[in-house]
Amino acid sequence: MRRKLLALAGFATGAFAGTFLYRRAAGARRERLDVYFDDGSMVSFAEGSPEAERLLPLARRLLATARR
Amino acid sequence: MDAVQALADLTEISSQIEAAVLFAEDGTVEGSTLADESAAAELARGALELLEGAAGFRSDGGTVTQLEASTPEGSVFVVRSDSGGIVAVTAPQPTVGLVFYDLKSALRSAAEAEPAKPKSRRRTAANAEEGNGDAA
């Protein structure tokens, strides 16, 4: 019984750690555009939004230009 | 301190910044860490395009003061100043607040080096009278 509990706890811990690491890695890969305005407000446009899709290609081009 | 020195200090204190370009309001390059002048000009033009494009996201016409475009390959930062701005490229997942702080410091340093532009004063009848009054 005790061995089964330990195995269950180990499985749950592993699953939690795996999910955490996966979500963190996925978050790091995600693209976004953060815009700050003069009134102190900030808007974040996530990957896939029309605003981000409009300006992220330009940002990718600038990155490539700076590194060529 | 001139623009070149401000940029040299910037890349020295911030290991996250790979390249940076200082530009004027019209997109003219005032200083760059890039050896390639055409690349620096392209970055300056692109930074202005990013600022103009982002300004269009708000209908009330608010001014964009700074922005960060984050991609898996790295980030592009743009900070606007009174007389232009600065654009920088960093490695992925930079410390955003720190990069913005360093860019603003570089802008301030570069601005301190510039001689103060004389303000254009339109001479009006009132001014003329005031001037005559002072002289008298």
N, CA and C atoms of all chains as a GROMACS GRO file, in nm:
protein
  612
    1MET      N    1   0.083  -0.121   0.000
    1MET     CA    2   0.000   0.000   0.000
    1MET      C    3   0.087   0.127   0.000
    2ARG      N    4   0.189   0.125   0.089
    2ARG     CA    5   0.278   0.241   0.100
    2ARG      C    6   0.356   0.262  -0.031
    3ARG      N    7   0.399   0.151  -0.090
    3ARG     CA    8   0.474   0.158  -0.216
    3ARG      C    9   0.386   0.218  -0.327
    4LYS      N   10   0.258   0.180  -0.324
    4LYS     CA   11   0.165   0.233  -0.426
    4LYS      C   12   0.146   0.384  -0.409
    5LEU      N   13   0.138   0.428  -0.283
    5LEU     CA   14   0.122   0.571  -0.256
    5LEU      C   15   0.244   0.649  -0.303
    6LEU      N   16   0.361   0.592  -0.273
    6LEU     CA   17   0.485   0.657  -0.314
    6LEU      C   18   0.494   0.666  -0.466
    7ALA      N   19   0.454   0.558  -0.534
    7ALA     CA   20   0.457   0.558  -0.680
    7ALA      C   21   0.360   0.662  -0.736
    8LEU      N   22   0.244   0.672  -0.674
    8LEU     CA   23   0.143   0.770  -0.716
    8LEU      C   24   0.194   0.913  -0.696
    9ALA      N   25   0.256   0.936  -0.577
    9ALA     CA   26   0.310   1.069  -0.548
    9ALA      C   27   0.422   1.103  -0.646
   10GLY      N   28   0.505   1.006  -0.676
   10GLY     CA   29   0.615   1.029  -0.772
   10GLY      C   30   0.563   1.062  -0.910
   11PHE      N   31   0.459   0.989  -0.951
   11PHE     CA   32   0.399   1.013  -1.083
   11PHE      C   33   0.338   1.154  -1.089
   12ALA      N   34   0.266   1.190  -0.981
   12ALA     CA   35   0.202   1.323  -0.978
   12ALA      C   36   0.306   1.433  -0.981
   13THR      N   37   0.413   1.417  -0.904
   13THR     CA   38   0.520   1.519  -0.902
   13THR      C   39   0.584   1.532  -1.040
   14GLY      N   40   0.611   1.419  -1.103
   14GLY     CA   41   0.671   1.420  -1.237
   14GLY      C   42   0.582   1.487  -1.338
   15ALA      N   43   0.452   1.456  -1.331
   15ALA     CA   44   0.357   1.515  -1.426
   15ALA      C   45   0.349   1.666  -1.407
   16PHE      N   46   0.349   1.709  -1.279
   16PHE     CA   47   0.342   1.853  -1.249
   16PHE      C   48   0.467   1.925  -1.302
   17ALA      N   49   0.584   1.865  -1.273
   17ALA     CA   50   0.711   1.926  -1.316
   17ALA      C   51   0.718   1.932  -1.469
   18GLY      N   52   0.674   1.824  -1.533
   18GLY     CA   53   0.675   1.821  -1.680
   18GLY      C   54   0.587   1.928  -1.740
   19THR      N   55   0.466   1.942  -1.684
   19THR     CA   56   0.372   2.044  -1.732
   19THR      C   57   0.430   2.183  -1.714
   20PHE      N   58   0.490   2.206  -1.595
   20PHE     CA   59   0.548   2.337  -1.564
   20PHE      C   60   0.659   2.373  -1.664
   21LEU      N   61   0.749   2.277  -1.686
   21LEU     CA   62   0.861   2.302  -1.776
   21LEU      C   63   0.813   2.322  -1.920
   22TYR      N   64   0.713   2.243  -1.960
   22TYR     CA   65   0.661   2.256  -2.096
   22TYR      C   66   0.598   2.394  -2.118
   23ARG      N   67   0.517   2.435  -2.018
   23ARG     CA   68   0.448   2.564  -2.030
   23ARG      C   69   0.548   2.679  -2.030
   24ARG      N   70   0.654   2.665  -1.950
   24ARG     CA   71   0.756   2.770  -1.946
   24ARG      C   72   0.829   2.780  -2.079
   25ALA      N   73   0.862   2.664  -2.136
   25ALA     CA   74   0.933   2.664  -2.264
   25ALA      C   75   0.843   2.717  -2.375
   26ALA      N   76   0.716   2.679  -2.371
   26ALA     CA   77   0.621   2.725  -2.472
   26ALA      C   78   0.603   2.875  -2.462
   27GLY      N   79   0.598   2.926  -2.338
   27GLY     CA   80   0.582   3.070  -2.316
   27GLY      C   81   0.700   3.147  -2.369
   28ALA      N   82   0.819   3.090  -2.355
   28ALA     CA   83   0.940   3.157  -2.402
   28ALA      C   84   0.942   3.166  -2.554
   29ARG      N   85   0.879   3.069  -2.620
   29ARG     CA   86   0.879   3.068  -2.766
   29ARG      C   87   0.775   3.163  -2.824
   30ARG      N   88   0.678   3.201  -2.741
   30ARG     CA   89   0.567   3.280  -2.791
   30ARG      C   90   0.612   3.423  -2.827
   31GLU      N   91   0.556   3.472  -2.935
   31GLU     CA   92   0.591   3.608  -2.977
   31GLU      C   93   0.488   3.706  -2.924
   32ARG      N   94   0.531   3.828  -2.901
   32ARG     CA   95   0.436   3.931  -2.856
   32ARG      C   96   0.492   4.069  -2.887
   33LEU      N   97   0.402   4.165  -2.882
   33LEU     CA   98   0.439   4.304  -2.905
   33LEU      C   99   0.384   4.388  -2.790
   34ASP      N  100   0.472   4.452  -2.714
   34ASP     CA  101   0.430   4.538  -2.602
   34ASP      C  102   0.448   4.682  -2.642
   35VAL      N  103   0.339   4.758  -2.635
   35VAL     CA  104   0.344   4.899  -2.675
   35VAL      C  105   0.311   4.987  -2.555
   36TYR      N  106   0.397   5.085  -2.530
   36TYR     CA  107   0.382   5.177  -2.417
   36TYR      C  108   0.346   5.315  -2.469
   37PHE      N  109   0.241   5.375  -2.411
   37PHE     CA  110   0.195   5.506  -2.457
   37PHE      C  111   0.233   5.616  -2.357
   38ASP      N  112   0.221   5.741  -2.406
   38ASP     CA  113   0.267   5.854  -2.324
   38ASP      C  114   0.180   5.879  -2.202
   39ASP      N  115   0.060   5.821  -2.196
   39ASP     CA  116  -0.023   5.838  -2.078
   39ASP      C  117   0.007   5.731  -1.972
   40GLY      N  118   0.110   5.652  -1.997
   40GLY     CA  119   0.152   5.551  -1.898
   40GLY      C  120   0.090   5.414  -1.921
   41SER      N  121  -0.001   5.404  -2.018
   41SER     CA  122  -0.066   5.275  -2.042
   41SER      C  123   0.023   5.186  -2.129
   42MET      N  124   0.000   5.055  -2.117
   42MET     CA  125   0.075   4.958  -2.198
   42MET      C  126  -0.022   4.856  -2.253
   43VAL      N  127  -0.006   4.821  -2.379
   43VAL     CA  128  -0.090   4.719  -2.441
   43VAL      C  129   0.000   4.609  -2.493
   44SER      N  130  -0.035   4.485  -2.462
   44SER     CA  131   0.043   4.372  -2.510
   44SER      C  132  -0.038   4.296  -2.615
   45PHE      N  133   0.019   4.280  -2.732
   45PHE     CA  134  -0.048   4.208  -2.840
   45PHE      C  135   0.019   4.072  -2.856
   46ALA      N  136  -0.058   3.968  -2.835
   46ALA     CA  137  -0.002   3.832  -2.841
   46ALA      C  138   0.009   3.785  -2.984
   47GLU      N  139   0.093   3.688  -3.002
   47GLU     CA  140   0.111   3.623  -3.132
   47GLU      C  141  -0.026   3.578  -3.184
   48GLY      N  142  -0.053   3.608  -3.309
   48GLY     CA  143  -0.182   3.568  -3.367
   48GLY      C  144  -0.281   3.682  -3.374
   49SER      N  145  -0.260   3.788  -3.294
   49SER     CA  146  -0.351   3.902  -3.301
   49SER      C  147  -0.317   3.982  -3.428
   50PRO      N  148  -0.415   4.051  -3.485
   50PRO     CA  149  -0.389   4.126  -3.609
   50PRO      C  150  -0.279   4.229  -3.592
   51GLU      N  151  -0.276   4.295  -3.472
   51GLU     CA  152  -0.175   4.399  -3.449
   51GLU      C  153  -0.034   4.340  -3.448
   52ALA      N  154  -0.021   4.227  -3.376
   52ALA     CA  155   0.112   4.163  -3.368
   52ALA      C  156   0.153   4.110  -3.505
   53GLU      N  157   0.059   4.054  -3.577
   53GLU     CA  158   0.092   3.998  -3.709
   53GLU      C  159   0.134   4.107  -3.808
   54ARG      N  160   0.089   4.231  -3.780
   54ARG     CA  161   0.125   4.341  -3.868
   54ARG      C  162   0.269   4.388  -3.845
   55LEU      N  163   0.311   4.391  -3.718
   55LEU     CA  164   0.443   4.450  -3.689
   55LEU      C  165   0.552   4.347  -3.657
   56LEU      N  166   0.516   4.226  -3.617
   56LEU     CA  167   0.620   4.128  -3.584
   56LEU      C  168   0.708   4.089  -3.704
   57PRO      N  169   0.651   4.079  -3.825
   57PRO     CA  170   0.739   4.050  -3.940
   57PRO      C  171   0.848   4.157  -3.958
   58LEU      N  172   0.810   4.283  -3.933
   58LEU     CA  173   0.908   4.392  -3.943
   58LEU      C  174   1.016   4.375  -3.835
   59ALA      N  175   0.973   4.339  -3.714
   59ALA     CA  176   1.071   4.318  -3.605
   59ALA      C  177   1.165   4.203  -3.639
   60ARG      N  178   1.112   4.096  -3.697
   60ARG     CA  179   1.197   3.983  -3.736
   60ARG      C  180   1.297   4.026  -3.843
   61ARG      N  181   1.253   4.112  -3.933
   61ARG     CA  182   1.341   4.162  -4.040
   61ARG      C  183   1.453   4.248  -3.979
   62LEU      N  184   1.417   4.329  -3.880
   62LEU     CA  185   1.519   4.414  -3.815
   62LEU      C  186   1.621   4.328  -3.740
   63LEU      N  187   1.574   4.223  -3.676
   63LEU     CA  188   1.666   4.131  -3.607
   63LEU      C  189   1.766   4.070  -3.705
   64ALA      N  190   1.713   4.028  -3.819
   64ALA     CA  191   1.799   3.967  -3.920
   64ALA      C  192   1.898   4.069  -3.976
   65THR      N  193   1.850   4.192  -3.994
   65THR     CA  194   1.938   4.298  -4.047
   65THR      C  195   2.052   4.327  -3.951
   66ALA      N  196   2.020   4.334  -3.822
   66ALA     CA  197   2.122   4.367  -3.722
   66ALA      C  198   2.226   4.256  -3.709
   67ARG      N  199   2.189   4.134  -3.746
   67ARG     CA  200   2.280   4.020  -3.725
   67ARG      C  201   2.350   3.975  -3.852
   68ARG      N  202   2.320   4.040  -3.965
   68ARG     CA  203   2.381   3.992  -4.090
   68ARG      C  204   2.527   4.033  -4.100
   69MET      N  205   2.941   6.416  -2.386
   69MET     CA  206   2.941   6.280  -2.440
   69MET      C  207   2.862   6.279  -2.571
   70ASP      N  208   2.919   6.227  -2.678
   70ASP     CA  209   2.847   6.225  -2.804
   70ASP      C  210   2.774   6.092  -2.822
   71ALA      N  211   2.704   6.080  -2.937
   71ALA     CA  212   2.622   5.961  -2.961
   71ALA      C  213   2.707   5.834  -2.964
   72VAL      N  214   2.823   5.845  -3.024
   72VAL     CA  215   2.910   5.727  -3.036
   72VAL      C  216   2.954   5.678  -2.897
   73GLN      N  217   2.991   5.775  -2.812
   73GLN     CA  218   3.034   5.739  -2.676
   73GLN      C  219   2.916   5.682  -2.596
   74ALA      N  220   2.798   5.741  -2.613
   74ALA     CA  221   2.679   5.693  -2.542
   74ALA      C  222   2.649   5.548  -2.581
   75LEU      N  223   2.664   5.517  -2.709
   75LEU     CA  224   2.638   5.380  -2.756
   75LEU      C  225   2.747   5.283  -2.709
   76ALA      N  226   2.870   5.332  -2.706
   76ALA     CA  227   2.979   5.247  -2.657
   76ALA      C  228   2.957   5.211  -2.511
   77ASP      N  229   2.914   5.311  -2.432
   77ASP     CA  230   2.885   5.286  -2.290
   77ASP      C  231   2.767   5.190  -2.276
   78LEU      N  232   2.668   5.207  -2.364
   78LEU     CA  233   2.548   5.123  -2.358
   78LEU      C  234   2.583   4.975  -2.378
   79THR      N  235   2.659   4.946  -2.481
   79THR     CA  236   2.692   4.806  -2.509
   79THR      C  237   2.790   4.750  -2.405
   80GLU      N  238   2.862   4.841  -2.339
   80GLU     CA  239   2.956   4.796  -2.236
   80GLU      C  240   2.881   4.756  -2.108
   81ILE      N  241   2.780   4.838  -2.071
   81ILE     CA  242   2.710   4.808  -1.945
   81ILE      C  243   2.600   4.704  -1.964
   82SER      N  244   2.546   4.693  -2.084
   82SER     CA  245   2.437   4.598  -2.106
   82SER      C  246   2.482   4.485  -2.199
   83SER      N  247   2.508   4.370  -2.139
   83SER     CA  248   2.553   4.256  -2.220
   83SER      C  249   2.439   4.198  -2.302
   84GLN      N  250   2.316   4.237  -2.268
   84GLN     CA  251   2.200   4.182  -2.341
   84GLN      C  252   2.181   4.248  -2.477
   85ILE      N  253   2.231   4.372  -2.489
   85ILE     CA  254   2.210   4.446  -2.613
   85ILE      C  255   2.318   4.408  -2.715
   86GLU      N  256   2.272   4.357  -2.828
   86GLU     CA  257   2.366   4.314  -2.934
   86GLU      C  258   2.402   4.429  -3.027
   87ALA      N  259   2.303   4.512  -3.057
   87ALA     CA  260   2.326   4.625  -3.148
   87ALA      C  261   2.228   4.736  -3.114
   88ALA      N  262   2.270   4.860  -3.136
   88ALA     CA  263   2.182   4.974  -3.110
   88ALA      C  264   2.211   5.086  -3.209
   89VAL      N  265   2.106   5.159  -3.241
   89VAL     CA  266   2.118   5.270  -3.336
   89VAL      C  267   2.042   5.390  -3.281
   90LEU      N  268   2.110   5.504  -3.274
   90LEU     CA  269   2.045   5.630  -3.236
   90LEU      C  270   2.002   5.700  -3.364
   91PHE      N  271   1.880   5.750  -3.365
   91PHE     CA  272   1.832   5.813  -3.488
   91PHE      C  273   1.756   5.942  -3.458
   92ALA      N  274   1.752   6.029  -3.560
   92ALA     CA  275   1.680   6.156  -3.548
   92ALA      C  276   1.534   6.135  -3.585
   93GLU      N  277   1.456   6.238  -3.566
   93GLU     CA  278   1.312   6.232  -3.595
   93GLU      C  279   1.281   6.186  -3.737
   94ASP      N  280   1.366   6.228  -3.831
   94ASP     CA  281   1.342   6.194  -3.972
   94ASP      C  282   1.405   6.060  -4.012
   95GLY      N  283   1.462   5.989  -3.915
   95GLY     CA  284   1.520   5.858  -3.944
   95GLY      C  285   1.669   5.862  -3.975
   96THR      N  286   1.728   5.980  -3.971
   96THR     CA  287   1.873   5.991  -3.996
   96THR      C  288   1.950   5.923  -3.882
   97VAL      N  289   2.049   5.843  -3.918
   97VAL     CA  290   2.129   5.774  -3.816
   97VAL      C  291   2.225   5.873  -3.751
   98GLU      N  292   2.220   5.882  -3.618
   98GLU     CA  293   2.309   5.973  -3.545
   98GLU      C  294   2.426   5.899  -3.481
   99GLY      N  295   2.409   5.769  -3.469
   99GLY     CA  296   2.515   5.686  -3.412
   99GLY      C  297   2.472   5.541  -3.416
  100SER      N  298   2.569   5.453  -3.429
  100SER     CA  299   2.534   5.310  -3.441
  100SER      C  300   2.648   5.223  -3.391
  101THR      N  301   2.611   5.107  -3.340
  101THR     CA  302   2.713   5.010  -3.301
  101THR      C  303   2.743   4.915  -3.417
  102LEU      N  304   2.665   4.930  -3.525
  102LEU     CA  305   2.683   4.842  -3.641
  102LEU      C  306   2.789   4.900  -3.735
  103ALA      N  307   2.870   4.813  -3.790
  103ALA     CA  308   2.972   4.858  -3.885
  103ALA      C  309   2.907   4.891  -4.020
  104ASP      N  310   2.802   4.818  -4.053
  104ASP     CA  311   2.733   4.835  -4.180
  104ASP      C  312   2.637   4.955  -4.174
  105GLU      N  313   2.669   5.060  -4.248
  105GLU     CA  314   2.587   5.182  -4.243
  105GLU      C  315   2.446   5.161  -4.299
  106SER      N  316   2.437   5.076  -4.403
  106SER     CA  317   2.304   5.054  -4.462
  106SER      C  318   2.215   4.976  -4.364
  107ALA      N  319   2.276   4.885  -4.288
  107ALA     CA  320   2.199   4.810  -4.188
  107ALA      C  321   2.150   4.905  -4.078
  108ALA      N  322   2.237   4.999  -4.038
  108ALA     CA  323   2.199   5.096  -3.935
  108ALA      C  324   2.083   5.182  -3.984
  109ALA      N  325   2.091   5.224  -4.111
  109ALA     CA  326   1.984   5.307  -4.168
  109ALA      C  327   1.854   5.228  -4.176
  110GLU      N  328   1.865   5.100  -4.210
  110GLU     CA  329   1.746   5.015  -4.218
  110GLU      C  330   1.682   4.997  -4.080
  111LEU      N  331   1.767   4.982  -3.978
  111LEU     CA  332   1.715   4.969  -3.841
  111LEU      C  333   1.643   5.097  -3.798
  112ALA      N  334   1.702   5.212  -3.830
  112ALA     CA  335   1.640   5.340  -3.793
  112ALA      C  336   1.505   5.357  -3.862
  113ARG      N  337   1.502   5.325  -3.992
  113ARG     CA  338   1.375   5.337  -4.067
  113ARG      C  339   1.271   5.240  -4.010
  114GLY      N  340   1.317   5.118  -3.983
  114GLY     CA  341   1.226   5.017  -3.929
  114GLY      C  342   1.171   5.056  -3.793
  115ALA      N  343   1.256   5.119  -3.712
  115ALA     CA  344   1.211   5.162  -3.578
  115ALA      C  345   1.101   5.266  -3.591
  116LEU      N  346   1.119   5.360  -3.685
  116LEU     CA  347   1.014   5.461  -3.706
  116LEU      C  348   0.886   5.397  -3.756
  117GLU      N  349   0.901   5.297  -3.844
  117GLU     CA  350   0.782   5.225  -3.894
  117GLU      C  351   0.710   5.153  -3.780
  118LEU      N  352   0.787   5.094  -3.689
  118LEU     CA  353   0.726   5.026  -3.574
  118LEU      C  354   0.650   5.126  -3.487
  119LEU      N  355   0.712   5.243  -3.461
  119LEU     CA  356   0.646   5.344  -3.377
  119LEU      C  357   0.518   5.396  -3.445
  120GLU      N  358   0.528   5.421  -3.575
  120GLU     CA  359   0.411   5.472  -3.648
  120GLU      C  360   0.301   5.367  -3.656
  121GLY      N  361   0.343   5.243  -3.681
  121GLY     CA  362   0.246   5.134  -3.690
  121GLY      C  363   0.175   5.111  -3.558
  122ALA      N  364   0.252   5.116  -3.449
  122ALA     CA  365   0.194   5.092  -3.316
  122ALA      C  366   0.103   5.208  -3.276
  123ALA      N  367   0.135   5.330  -3.320
  123ALA     CA  368   0.051   5.446  -3.286
  123ALA      C  369  -0.089   5.430  -3.346
  124GLY      N  370  -0.098   5.359  -3.457
  124GLY     CA  371  -0.227   5.339  -3.522
  124GLY      C  372  -0.317   5.241  -3.449
  125PHE      N  373  -0.264   5.174  -3.346
  125PHE     CA  374  -0.346   5.076  -3.273
  125PHE      C  375  -0.444   5.143  -3.178
  126ARG      N  376  -0.422   5.272  -3.152
  126ARG     CA  377  -0.513   5.342  -3.062
  126ARG      C  378  -0.584   5.451  -3.139
  127SER      N  379  -0.715   5.452  -3.124
  127SER     CA  380  -0.794   5.547  -3.203
  127SER      C  381  -0.784   5.690  -3.150
  128ASP      N  382  -0.750   5.707  -3.020
  128ASP     CA  383  -0.748   5.842  -2.964
  128ASP      C  384  -0.618   5.916  -2.991
  129GLY      N  385  -0.530   5.854  -3.070
  129GLY     CA  386  -0.410   5.925  -3.112
  129GLY      C  387  -0.303   5.940  -3.007
  130GLY      N  388  -0.295   5.850  -2.911
  130GLY     CA  389  -0.190   5.855  -2.810
  130GLY      C  390  -0.052   5.833  -2.873
  131THR      N  391   0.049   5.895  -2.815
  131THR     CA  392   0.185   5.882  -2.868
  131THR      C  393   0.253   5.759  -2.807
  132VAL      N  394   0.317   5.682  -2.893
  132VAL     CA  395   0.391   5.565  -2.845
  132VAL      C  396   0.528   5.613  -2.796
  133THR      N  397   0.558   5.584  -2.670
  133THR     CA  398   0.687   5.628  -2.615
  133THR      C  399   0.794   5.519  -2.627
  134GLN      N  400   0.751   5.393  -2.619
  134GLN     CA  401   0.847   5.283  -2.631
  134GLN      C  402   0.772   5.155  -2.666
  135LEU      N  403   0.845   5.059  -2.722
  135LEU     CA  404   0.783   4.930  -2.752
  135LEU      C  405   0.888   4.820  -2.753
  136GLU      N  406   0.838   4.699  -2.733
  136GLU     CA  407   0.924   4.581  -2.742
  136GLU      C  408   0.855   4.477  -2.827
  137ALA      N  409   0.923   4.430  -2.929
  137ALA     CA  410   0.872   4.319  -3.010
  137ALA      C  411   0.955   4.197  -2.973
  138SER      N  412   0.890   4.098  -2.915
  138SER     CA  413   0.961   3.981  -2.866
  138SER      C  414   0.939   3.861  -2.957
  139THR      N  415   1.046   3.799  -3.002
  139THR     CA  416   1.038   3.680  -3.086
  139THR      C  417   1.131   3.573  -3.028
  140PRO      N  418   1.119   3.449  -3.071
  140PRO     CA  419   1.209   3.345  -3.019
  140PRO      C  420   1.356   3.371  -3.055
  141GLU      N  421   1.379   3.448  -3.161
  141GLU     CA  422   1.518   3.476  -3.204
  141GLU      C  423   1.579   3.592  -3.128
  142GLY      N  424   1.496   3.673  -3.064
  142GLY     CA  425   1.545   3.790  -2.992
  142GLY      C  426   1.437   3.896  -2.985
  143SER      N  427   1.474   4.010  -2.927
  143SER     CA  428   1.377   4.119  -2.913
  143SER      C  429   1.428   4.245  -2.979
  144VAL      N  430   1.331   4.326  -3.025
  144VAL     CA  431   1.362   4.458  -3.078
  144VAL      C  432   1.299   4.560  -2.984
  145PHE      N  433   1.380   4.654  -2.936
  145PHE     CA  434   1.333   4.760  -2.847
  145PHE      C  435   1.343   4.894  -2.921
  146VAL      N  436   1.241   4.975  -2.905
  146VAL     CA  437   1.247   5.111  -2.959
  146VAL      C  438   1.201   5.207  -2.850
  147VAL      N  439   1.280   5.312  -2.825
  147VAL     CA  440   1.242   5.416  -2.730
  147VAL      C  441   1.245   5.550  -2.803
  148ARG      N  442   1.136   5.623  -2.792
  148ARG     CA  443   1.127   5.752  -2.859
  148ARG      C  444   1.177   5.863  -2.765
  149SER      N  445   1.244   5.963  -2.822
  149SER     CA  446   1.283   6.080  -2.744
  149SER      C  447   1.226   6.204  -2.812
  150ASP      N  448   1.254   6.320  -2.756
  150ASP     CA  449   1.202   6.445  -2.815
  150ASP      C  450   1.257   6.468  -2.955
  151SER      N  451   1.381   6.424  -2.976
  151SER     CA  452   1.446   6.456  -3.103
  151SER      C  453   1.468   6.334  -3.192
  152GLY      N  454   1.410   6.221  -3.158
  152GLY     CA  455   1.430   6.099  -3.237
  152GLY      C  456   1.407   5.975  -3.153
  153GLY      N  457   1.510   5.894  -3.141
  153GLY     CA  458   1.494   5.775  -3.058
  153GLY      C  459   1.612   5.681  -3.069
  154ILE      N  460   1.594   5.563  -3.011
  154ILE     CA  461   1.698   5.462  -3.016
  154ILE      C  462   1.632   5.326  -3.038
  155VAL      N  463   1.695   5.245  -3.119
  155VAL     CA  464   1.645   5.108  -3.144
  155VAL      C  465   1.757   5.013  -3.106
  156ALA      N  466   1.720   4.902  -3.043
  156ALA     CA  467   1.820   4.804  -3.002
  156ALA      C  468   1.770   4.663  -3.026
  157VAL      N  469   1.863   4.575  -3.049
  157VAL     CA  470   1.833   4.434  -3.070
  157VAL      C  471   1.899   4.355  -2.958
  158THR      N  472   1.824   4.261  -2.900
  158THR     CA  473   1.879   4.181  -2.789
  158THR      C  474   1.863   4.032  -2.818
  159ALA      N  475   1.927   3.953  -2.736
  159ALA     CA  476   1.911   3.808  -2.739
  159ALA      C  477   1.770   3.774  -2.689
  160PRO      N  478   1.723   3.649  -2.707
  160PRO     CA  479   1.589   3.614  -2.658
  160PRO      C  480   1.579   3.628  -2.505
  161GLN      N  481   1.459   3.655  -2.460
  161GLN     CA  482   1.425   3.666  -2.318
  161GLN      C  483   1.515   3.763  -2.241
  162PRO      N  484   1.520   3.888  -2.284
  162PRO     CA  485   1.602   3.985  -2.210
  162PRO      C  486   1.530   4.032  -2.084
  163THR      N  487   1.603   4.101  -1.998
  163THR     CA  488   1.540   4.164  -1.881
  163THR      C  489   1.483   4.298  -1.928
  164VAL      N  490   1.354   4.296  -1.957
  164VAL     CA  491   1.291   4.407  -2.030
  164VAL      C  492   1.312   4.543  -1.961
  165GLY      N  493   1.282   4.548  -1.831
  165GLY     CA  494   1.294   4.675  -1.759
  165GLY      C  495   1.435   4.731  -1.763
  166LEU      N  496   1.531   4.642  -1.750
  166LEU     CA  497   1.672   4.683  -1.750
  166LEU      C  498   1.713   4.738  -1.887
  167VAL      N  499   1.669   4.671  -1.991
  167VAL     CA  500   1.704   4.716  -2.127
  167VAL      C  501   1.644   4.855  -2.153
  168PHE      N  502   1.516   4.873  -2.117
  168PHE     CA  503   1.454   5.005  -2.137
  168PHE      C  504   1.530   5.112  -2.057
  169TYR      N  505   1.568   5.078  -1.935
  169TYR     CA  506   1.640   5.173  -1.850
  169TYR      C  507   1.773   5.212  -1.916
  170ASP      N  508   1.846   5.112  -1.965
  170ASP     CA  509   1.976   5.139  -2.028
  170ASP      C  510   1.961   5.222  -2.156
  171LEU      N  511   1.856   5.194  -2.232
  171LEU     CA  512   1.833   5.269  -2.356
  171LEU      C  513   1.800   5.416  -2.326
  172LYS      N  514   1.720   5.438  -2.222
  172LYS     CA  515   1.685   5.576  -2.186
  172LYS      C  516   1.808   5.650  -2.134
  173SER      N  517   1.893   5.578  -2.061
  173SER     CA  518   2.016   5.641  -2.012
  173SER      C  519   2.104   5.682  -2.130
  174ALA      N  520   2.112   5.595  -2.231
  174ALA     CA  521   2.193   5.627  -2.349
  174ALA      C  522   2.136   5.748  -2.423
  175LEU      N  523   2.003   5.754  -2.433
  175LEU     CA  524   1.938   5.868  -2.498
  175LEU      C  525   1.970   5.998  -2.424
  176ARG      N  526   1.965   5.992  -2.290
  176ARG     CA  527   1.995   6.112  -2.209
  176ARG      C  528   2.140   6.155  -2.230
  177SER      N  529   2.230   6.056  -2.228
  177SER     CA  530   2.373   6.087  -2.245
  177SER      C  531   2.399   6.151  -2.380
  178ALA      N  532   2.336   6.097  -2.483
  178ALA     CA  533   2.354   6.151  -2.618
  178ALA      C  534   2.295   6.291  -2.629
  179ALA      N  535   2.181   6.312  -2.563
  179ALA     CA  536   2.115   6.443  -2.569
  179ALA      C  537   2.197   6.550  -2.498
  180GLU      N  538   2.265   6.511  -2.389
  180GLU     CA  539   2.347   6.607  -2.315
  180GLU      C  540   2.461   6.659  -2.401
  181ALA      N  541   2.506   6.576  -2.492
  181ALA     CA  542   2.619   6.614  -2.577
  181ALA      C  543   2.579   6.713  -2.685
  182GLU      N  544   2.449   6.705  -2.725
  182GLU     CA  545   2.403   6.792  -2.834
  182GLU      C  546   2.394   6.936  -2.786
  183PRO      N  547   2.441   7.030  -2.868
  183PRO     CA  548   2.424   7.170  -2.829
  183PRO      C  549   2.276   7.207  -2.831
  184ALA      N  550   2.235   7.290  -2.737
  184ALA     CA  551   2.094   7.327  -2.730
  184ALA      C  552   2.055   7.403  -2.856
  185LYS      N  553   1.946   7.355  -2.920
  185LYS     CA  554   1.901   7.420  -3.041
  185LYS      C  555   1.833   7.552  -3.005
  186PRO      N  556   1.866   7.660  -3.077
  186PRO     CA  557   1.799   7.787  -3.046
  186PRO      C  558   1.652   7.778  -3.082
  187LYS      N  559   1.569   7.824  -2.991
  187LYS     CA  560   1.426   7.819  -3.018
  187LYS      C  561   1.390   7.930  -3.115
  188SER      N  562   1.310   7.893  -3.216
  188SER     CA  563   1.272   7.995  -3.313
  188SER      C  564   1.161   8.081  -3.253
  189ARG      N  565   1.187   8.207  -3.244
  189ARG     CA  566   1.086   8.297  -3.188
  189ARG      C  567   1.029   8.383  -3.299
  190ARG      N  568   0.900   8.373  -3.313
  190ARG     CA  569   0.837   8.455  -3.416
  190ARG      C  570   0.826   8.596  -3.362
  191ARG      N  571   0.874   8.688  -3.441
  191ARG     CA  572   0.870   8.828  -3.397
  191ARG      C  573   0.734   8.887  -3.428
  192THR      N  574   0.666   8.925  -3.327
  192THR     CA  575   0.534   8.986  -3.347
  192THR      C  576   0.540   9.131  -3.303
  193ALA      N  577   0.433   9.199  -3.330
  193ALA     CA  578   0.427   9.340  -3.291
  193ALA      C  579   0.441   9.354  -3.140
  194ALA      N  580   0.377   9.260  -3.067
  194ALA     CA  581   0.383   9.264  -2.921
  194ALA      C  582   0.527   9.245  -2.874
  195ASN      N  583   0.597   9.145  -2.938
  195ASN     CA  584   0.736   9.118  -2.902
  195ASN      C  585   0.823   9.240  -2.929
  196ALA      N  586   0.795   9.300  -3.045
  196ALA     CA  587   0.876   9.415  -3.085
  196ALA      C  588   0.861   9.528  -2.984
  197GLU      N  589   0.735   9.547  -2.944
  197GLU     CA  590   0.710   9.653  -2.845
  197GLU      C  591   0.779   9.622  -2.714
  198GLU      N  592   0.770   9.488  -2.676
  198GLU     CA  593   0.832   9.445  -2.550
  198GLU      C  594   0.983   9.469  -2.556
  199GLY      N  595   1.039   9.434  -2.673
  199GLY     CA  596   1.183   9.450  -2.691
  199GLY      C  597   1.222   9.598  -2.684
  200ASN      N  598   1.140   9.682  -2.746
  200ASN     CA  599   1.169   9.825  -2.742
  200ASN      C  600   1.161   9.878  -2.600
  201GLY      N  601   1.061   9.821  -2.530
  201GLY     CA  602   1.043   9.865  -2.391
  201GLY      C  603   1.164   9.830  -2.307
  202ASP      N  604   1.220   9.706  -2.331
  202ASP     CA  605   1.336   9.662  -2.256
  202ASP      C  606   1.456   9.751  -2.284
  203ALA      N  607   1.466   9.785  -2.413
  203ALA     CA  608   1.582   9.864  -2.453
  203ALA      C  609   1.578  10.004  -2.394
  204ALA      N  610   1.454  10.052  -2.376
  204ALA     CA  611   1.439  10.189  -2.329
  204ALA      C  612   1.471  10.206  -2.181
   0.00000   0.00000   0.00000
